[in-house]
């Protein structure tokens, strides 16, 4: 039976919202600055804003496994909000929220998914804390990589 996971990640970075937005929105470039992102491939283009585009993401962290899943961009409000649906080894929904106040960009990422890998589901009673730790490490790497890419101060991750 699939195991559900729900994560909320919050970052604060002293950088202009358009720069932060562009870095996150252009996920094909994530492997260049986000440690743990092995590859991002575009499978379907979508419209001019990328709505209905599908990308394949491969991730790794400190645990000895990789996850690959696809994301379909379903909603977008430039500089404010992105939402996607995951399918493949993970299924569910991810939402990015962006806001700038006093030169600081606030980012919140909601990630609500369940696993489709048999071994992950079978061992989830034992490994769920490790998977949670793993997720948090990868998101911390993302925050640090984004700050470095933008030459900006990372205030919270």
Rosetta blueprint (number, residue, H / E / L):
1 X L
2 X L
3 X L
4 X E
5 X E
6 X E
7 X E
8 X E
9 X E
10 X E
11 X E
12 X E
13 X E
14 X E
15 X L
16 X L
17 X H
18 X H
19 X H
20 X H
21 X H
22 X H
23 X H
24 X H
25 X H
26 X L
27 X H
28 X H
29 X H
30 X H
31 X H
32 X H
33 X H
34 X L
35 X L
36 X L
37 X E
38 X E
39 X E
40 X E
41 X E
42 X E
43 X E
44 X E
45 X L
46 X L
47 X L
48 X L
49 X L
50 X L
51 X L
52 X L
53 X L
54 X E
55 X E
56 X E
57 X E
58 X E
59 X E
60 X E
61 X L
62 X L
63 X L
64 X L
65 X L
66 X E
67 X E
68 X E
69 X E
70 X E
71 X E
72 X E
73 X E
74 X E
75 X E
76 X E
77 X E
78 X L
79 X L
80 X L
81 X E
82 X E
83 X E
84 X E
85 X E
86 X E
87 X E
88 X E
89 X L
90 X E
91 X E
92 X E
93 X E
94 X E
95 X E
96 X E
97 X E
98 X E
99 X E
100 X E
101 X E
102 X L
103 X L
104 X E
105 X E
106 X E
107 X E
108 X E
109 X E
110 X E
111 X E
112 X E
113 X E
114 X E
115 X E
116 X L
117 X L
118 X H
119 X H
120 X H
121 X H
122 X H
123 X L
124 X H
125 X H
126 X H
127 X H
128 X H
129 X H
130 X H
131 X H
132 X H
133 X H
134 X H
135 X H
136 X H
137 X H
138 X H
139 X H
140 X H
141 X H
142 X H
143 X H
144 X H
145 X H
146 X H
147 X H
148 X H
149 X H
150 X H
151 X L
152 X L
153 X E
154 X E
155 X E
156 X E
157 X L
